[in-house]
Amino acid sequence: LVPDVKAIVTETDSYTYKEMNDKANAYSAGFSALGVSAGDTVNIFMDSCPEYIFVVYALSKIGAIWVPINTDYRGEWLSMSFEDSLAKILVTDRKYLVKVQELASVGFSNVVVKGDGKSENLHGIKTLPFDVLENNIVEESSNIAISYGDTNAVTWTSGTTGRSKGVMISHNNWIISAESSQRTSAFRYGDVVYNCLPLYNAGSWTANVFRAHYSGVTLAFDGHFSVSDFWNRVRLYGATHTMSVGSMGVFLW
């Protein structure tokens, strides 16, 4: 309905709703070619970036389950997160490969790397450049039999009372949250939602990403959050709304 409206804005990139959907469709074709289908899980171990969102929407289109992993994890916590996810694909930034290489083993059939496009051997697995997702024919995904109650994502708790635990989140859970936010946010044409949460955190999607995209307004965000620079970032993007976990929404009119 709003193909030419900016869907995603960062300091260096911007994508309209049409461009975002085209990217998601291209990525869907890429994941399908790698053997990912409905019900399969894919780990995402990346900094916040537009590609992160394209991966999530692509996997959602084919009924796969996306599992975001905290980029501060390493060693045993990282290994257990990977193992418990039962994911067949890992999507990661090149700078985080060193953390993966430190693990005794990984159970992925493929590791897709966002970075310089090199391929290398990782525990007997050949890494793949991000081109395998991006360089595909853009076609709307065929209809997949997805129920509103199917699991769409597994996100990890903070682990306050022990090791982190995976929480299964259905398609409907996200949709209801987005619908509720739209009713209470009073969005207007030209509004910009600033996301200050990392994309591995479920709150970023509930409070900002899905809230903005369900309503057809612009989402702005940075790769990392800065306390000291927060208001400068708000001014840079002309943000009118932002929301953080555990707080009320901030309306910046």
FITI-519744 format. One record per residue (C-alpha): x, y, z; residue number from 1; residue in three letters. Coordinates in Angstrom, 1 decimal. Layout:
N
{{X, Y, Z}, NUM, ALA};
...
This chain:
253
{{0.0, 0.0, 0.0}, 1, LEU};
{{3.0, 2.3, 0.6}, 2, VAL};
{{5.6, 1.1, -1.9}, 3, PRO};
{{7.5, 4.4, -2.2}, 4, ASP};
{{7.6, 5.2, 1.5}, 5, VAL};
{{10.9, 4.7, 3.2}, 6, LYS};
{{10.7, 1.5, 5.2}, 7, ALA};
{{14.3, 1.5, 6.6}, 8, ILE};
{{16.7, 4.3, 7.1}, 9, VAL};
{{20.2, 4.1, 8.6}, 10, THR};
{{23.0, 6.7, 8.4}, 11, GLU};
{{24.3, 5.1, 5.2}, 12, THR};
{{21.3, 3.3, 3.6}, 13, ASP};
{{17.6, 3.7, 3.0}, 14, SER};
{{15.0, 1.3, 1.5}, 15, TYR};
{{11.5, 1.9, 0.4}, 16, THR};
{{8.8, -0.7, 1.2}, 17, TYR};
{{9.0, -2.0, -2.3}, 18, LYS};
{{12.8, -2.3, -2.1}, 19, GLU};
{{12.5, -4.0, 1.3}, 20, MET};
{{10.0, -6.6, -0.1}, 21, ASN};
{{12.2, -7.2, -3.2}, 22, ASP};
{{15.2, -7.9, -1.0}, 23, LYS};
{{13.1, -10.2, 1.2}, 24, ALA};
{{12.0, -12.1, -1.9}, 25, ASN};
{{15.5, -12.4, -3.2}, 26, ALA};
{{16.7, -13.7, 0.1}, 27, TYR};
{{13.8, -16.2, 0.3}, 28, SER};
{{15.0, -17.7, -3.0}, 29, ALA};
{{18.5, -17.8, -1.7}, 30, GLY};
{{17.5, -19.6, 1.5}, 31, PHE};
{{15.3, -22.0, -0.5}, 32, SER};
{{18.3, -22.8, -2.8}, 33, ALA};
{{20.3, -23.7, 0.4}, 34, LEU};
{{17.6, -26.2, 1.4}, 35, GLY};
{{15.8, -24.1, 3.9}, 36, VAL};
{{12.1, -24.8, 4.1}, 37, SER};
{{9.1, -24.4, 6.4}, 38, ALA};
{{9.9, -25.4, 9.9}, 39, GLY};
{{13.7, -25.2, 9.5}, 40, ASP};
{{15.6, -22.9, 11.9}, 41, THR};
{{18.3, -20.4, 10.9}, 42, VAL};
{{20.6, -18.6, 13.4}, 43, ASN};
{{21.3, -14.9, 12.9}, 44, ILE};
{{24.5, -13.7, 14.6}, 45, PHE};
{{24.9, -10.2, 13.2}, 46, MET};
{{25.0, -6.5, 14.2}, 47, ASP};
{{21.8, -4.5, 13.5}, 48, SER};
{{21.7, -3.7, 9.8}, 49, CYS};
{{19.1, -3.6, 7.0}, 50, PRO};
{{20.2, -7.1, 5.9}, 51, GLU};
{{19.2, -8.5, 9.3}, 52, TYR};
{{15.6, -7.4, 8.6}, 53, ILE};
{{15.7, -8.8, 5.1}, 54, PHE};
{{16.8, -12.1, 6.5}, 55, VAL};
{{13.9, -12.2, 9.0}, 56, VAL};
{{11.3, -11.3, 6.4}, 57, TYR};
{{12.7, -13.8, 3.9}, 58, ALA};
{{12.6, -16.6, 6.4}, 59, LEU};
{{9.1, -15.6, 7.5}, 60, SER};
{{7.9, -15.7, 3.9}, 61, LYS};
{{9.0, -19.4, 3.5}, 62, ILE};
{{7.7, -20.5, 7.0}, 63, GLY};
{{11.2, -21.0, 8.4}, 64, ALA};
{{12.1, -20.1, 12.0}, 65, ILE};
{{14.6, -17.3, 12.7}, 66, TRP};
{{16.7, -17.5, 15.8}, 67, VAL};
{{18.6, -14.3, 16.7}, 68, PRO};
{{21.7, -14.7, 18.9}, 69, ILE};
{{23.2, -12.1, 21.2}, 70, ASN};
{{26.5, -10.9, 19.6}, 71, THR};
{{28.1, -10.6, 23.0}, 72, ASP};
{{27.8, -14.4, 23.5}, 73, TYR};
{{31.0, -16.4, 23.1}, 74, ARG};
{{32.4, -19.8, 24.2}, 75, GLY};
{{30.0, -22.1, 26.0}, 76, GLU};
{{27.0, -19.8, 26.0}, 77, TRP};
{{27.3, -19.3, 22.2}, 78, LEU};
{{27.9, -23.0, 21.6}, 79, SER};
{{24.8, -23.9, 23.7}, 80, MET};
{{22.7, -21.3, 21.9}, 81, SER};
{{23.7, -22.8, 18.5}, 82, PHE};
{{23.1, -26.4, 19.6}, 83, GLU};
{{19.7, -25.7, 21.2}, 84, ASP};
{{18.5, -23.9, 18.1}, 85, SER};
{{19.0, -27.0, 15.9}, 86, LEU};
{{19.7, -24.6, 13.0}, 87, ALA};
{{21.0, -25.8, 9.7}, 88, LYS};
{{22.1, -22.4, 8.5}, 89, ILE};
{{24.1, -19.6, 10.3}, 90, LEU};
{{24.0, -16.0, 9.0}, 91, VAL};
{{26.8, -13.9, 10.5}, 92, THR};
{{29.1, -10.9, 10.1}, 93, ASP};
{{32.7, -11.7, 9.1}, 94, ARG};
{{34.0, -10.1, 12.3}, 95, LYS};
{{32.1, -12.7, 14.4}, 96, TYR};
{{33.6, -15.7, 12.6}, 97, LEU};
{{36.4, -15.7, 15.1}, 98, VAL};
{{33.9, -16.5, 17.9}, 99, LYS};
{{32.5, -19.4, 15.8}, 100, VAL};
{{36.0, -20.7, 15.0}, 101, GLN};
{{36.7, -20.8, 18.8}, 102, GLU};
{{34.0, -23.4, 19.3}, 103, LEU};
{{34.8, -27.1, 19.3}, 104, ALA};
{{32.3, -27.8, 16.5}, 105, SER};
{{29.3, -26.3, 14.8}, 106, VAL};
{{26.3, -28.2, 13.4}, 107, GLY};
{{25.5, -26.0, 10.4}, 108, PHE};
{{25.2, -27.2, 6.9}, 109, SER};
{{26.1, -23.7, 5.6}, 110, ASN};
{{27.5, -20.5, 7.1}, 111, VAL};
{{26.6, -17.4, 5.2}, 112, VAL};
{{28.9, -14.5, 5.9}, 113, VAL};
{{28.2, -10.8, 5.4}, 114, LYS};
{{31.5, -9.1, 4.7}, 115, GLY};
{{34.2, -9.2, 2.1}, 116, ASP};
{{32.8, -12.1, 0.1}, 117, GLY};
{{35.5, -14.7, 0.8}, 118, LYS};
{{34.9, -18.4, 1.2}, 119, SER};
{{36.9, -20.4, 3.7}, 120, GLU};
{{36.8, -23.7, 5.6}, 121, ASN};
{{35.1, -23.5, 9.0}, 122, LEU};
{{35.2, -26.8, 10.9}, 123, HIS};
{{34.9, -28.6, 7.7}, 124, GLY};
{{32.1, -26.3, 6.4}, 125, ILE};
{{32.7, -24.0, 3.5}, 126, LYS};
{{31.5, -20.5, 4.3}, 127, THR};
{{29.4, -18.8, 1.7}, 128, LEU};
{{29.4, -15.1, 0.7}, 129, PRO};
{{26.3, -13.0, 1.2}, 130, PHE};
{{25.8, -13.0, -2.6}, 131, ASP};
{{24.0, -16.3, -2.3}, 132, VAL};
{{21.2, -14.4, -0.7}, 133, LEU};
{{21.3, -11.2, -2.6}, 134, GLU};
{{21.9, -12.3, -6.2}, 135, ASN};
{{18.6, -14.0, -6.9}, 136, ASN};
{{15.7, -13.3, -9.2}, 137, ILE};
{{13.1, -11.2, -7.4}, 138, VAL};
{{9.8, -13.0, -7.4}, 139, GLU};
{{7.0, -12.9, -4.8}, 140, GLU};
{{7.3, -16.1, -2.7}, 141, SER};
{{4.7, -18.8, -3.6}, 142, SER};
{{1.9, -19.3, -1.1}, 143, ASN};
{{3.2, -21.4, 1.8}, 144, ILE};
{{0.8, -23.1, 4.2}, 145, ALA};
{{1.6, -21.1, 7.3}, 146, ILE};
{{-0.8, -21.0, 10.3}, 147, SER};
{{-1.0, -18.0, 12.5}, 148, TYR};
{{0.0, -20.2, 15.5}, 149, GLY};
{{3.1, -21.6, 13.8}, 150, ASP};
{{6.4, -20.7, 15.4}, 151, THR};
{{8.1, -17.8, 13.6}, 152, ASN};
{{11.0, -17.1, 15.8}, 153, ALA};
{{12.9, -18.4, 18.9}, 154, VAL};
{{14.4, -15.6, 21.0}, 155, THR};
{{16.6, -16.1, 24.1}, 156, TRP};
{{15.8, -14.8, 27.6}, 157, THR};
{{18.3, -12.6, 29.4}, 158, SER};
{{19.3, -15.6, 31.6}, 159, GLY};
{{18.8, -13.6, 34.9}, 160, THR};
{{17.9, -16.7, 36.8}, 161, THR};
{{20.3, -19.1, 35.0}, 162, GLY};
{{21.3, -19.8, 31.5}, 163, ARG};
{{19.3, -18.2, 28.7}, 164, SER};
{{16.2, -20.2, 27.5}, 165, LYS};
{{14.6, -20.1, 24.1}, 166, GLY};
{{11.1, -18.7, 23.8}, 167, VAL};
{{9.0, -19.8, 20.8}, 168, MET};
{{7.1, -16.8, 19.3}, 169, ILE};
{{4.3, -17.4, 16.8}, 170, SER};
{{3.4, -15.3, 13.7}, 171, HIS};
{{0.3, -14.2, 15.6}, 172, ASN};
{{2.2, -13.0, 18.6}, 173, ASN};
{{4.1, -10.5, 16.5}, 174, TRP};
{{0.9, -9.5, 14.5}, 175, ILE};
{{-1.2, -8.9, 17.6}, 176, ILE};
{{1.6, -6.8, 19.2}, 177, SER};
{{1.9, -4.7, 16.0}, 178, ALA};
{{-1.9, -4.2, 15.7}, 179, GLU};
{{-2.1, -3.1, 19.4}, 180, SER};
{{0.8, -0.7, 18.9}, 181, SER};
{{-0.8, 0.8, 15.8}, 182, GLN};
{{-4.0, 1.5, 17.8}, 183, ARG};
{{-2.1, 3.3, 20.6}, 184, THR};
{{0.7, 5.0, 18.7}, 185, SER};
{{-1.4, 7.5, 16.6}, 186, ALA};
{{1.0, 7.3, 13.7}, 187, PHE};
{{0.7, 9.9, 11.0}, 188, ARG};
{{2.1, 10.2, 7.5}, 189, TYR};
{{5.8, 11.1, 7.7}, 190, GLY};
{{6.4, 9.6, 11.2}, 191, ASP};
{{9.8, 8.0, 11.9}, 192, VAL};
{{10.2, 5.3, 14.6}, 193, VAL};
{{13.8, 5.2, 16.0}, 194, TYR};
{{14.8, 1.8, 17.2}, 195, ASN};
{{17.5, 2.0, 19.9}, 196, CYS};
{{17.5, -1.8, 20.7}, 197, LEU};
{{19.7, -4.5, 19.2}, 198, PRO};
{{17.9, -6.6, 16.6}, 199, LEU};
{{18.8, -9.8, 18.6}, 200, TYR};
{{16.4, -8.6, 21.3}, 201, ASN};
{{12.7, -9.5, 20.9}, 202, ALA};
{{11.8, -6.1, 22.2}, 203, GLY};
{{13.2, -4.3, 19.2}, 204, SER};
{{10.8, -6.1, 16.9}, 205, TRP};
{{7.7, -5.8, 19.2}, 206, THR};
{{8.3, -2.2, 20.2}, 207, ALA};
{{9.7, -0.8, 17.0}, 208, ASN};
{{10.4, -2.9, 13.8}, 209, VAL};
{{7.0, -4.6, 13.4}, 210, PHE};
{{5.2, -1.7, 14.9}, 211, ARG};
{{6.6, 0.7, 12.2}, 212, ALA};
{{6.3, -1.7, 9.3}, 213, HIS};
{{2.8, -2.8, 10.2}, 214, TYR};
{{1.7, 0.8, 10.2}, 215, SER};
{{3.6, 1.8, 7.0}, 216, GLY};
{{5.9, 4.4, 8.5}, 217, VAL};
{{9.7, 4.7, 8.5}, 218, THR};
{{12.0, 2.7, 10.8}, 219, LEU};
{{15.4, 4.3, 11.6}, 220, ALA};
{{18.2, 2.6, 13.6}, 221, PHE};
{{21.9, 2.3, 14.1}, 222, ASP};
{{24.3, -0.6, 14.3}, 223, GLY};
{{24.9, 0.0, 18.0}, 224, HIS};
{{23.2, 2.1, 20.7}, 225, PHE};
{{25.0, 5.0, 22.2}, 226, SER};
{{23.6, 6.6, 25.4}, 227, VAL};
{{25.6, 9.8, 25.0}, 228, SER};
{{24.6, 10.2, 21.4}, 229, ASP};
{{20.9, 9.1, 21.6}, 230, PHE};
{{19.3, 12.5, 21.2}, 231, TRP};
{{21.7, 13.4, 18.4}, 232, ASN};
{{20.6, 10.3, 16.6}, 233, ARG};
{{16.9, 11.2, 17.1}, 234, VAL};
{{17.5, 14.6, 15.6}, 235, ARG};
{{19.5, 13.1, 12.7}, 236, LEU};
{{16.6, 10.9, 11.7}, 237, TYR};
{{13.9, 13.3, 12.5}, 238, GLY};
{{12.3, 10.6, 14.7}, 239, ALA};
{{8.9, 11.2, 16.1}, 240, THR};
{{8.5, 7.9, 18.1}, 241, HIS};
{{10.8, 5.6, 20.0}, 242, THR};
{{10.2, 2.8, 22.5}, 243, MET};
{{12.5, 0.8, 24.8}, 244, SER};
{{11.9, -2.5, 26.6}, 245, VAL};
{{10.3, -1.9, 30.0}, 246, GLY};
{{9.3, 1.7, 29.3}, 247, SER};
{{6.4, 3.7, 27.9}, 248, MET};
{{6.6, 4.8, 24.3}, 249, GLY};
{{8.3, 8.2, 23.8}, 250, VAL};
{{6.4, 10.5, 21.4}, 251, PHE};
{{8.8, 13.1, 20.1}, 252, LEU};
{{6.4, 15.6, 18.4}, 253, TRP};
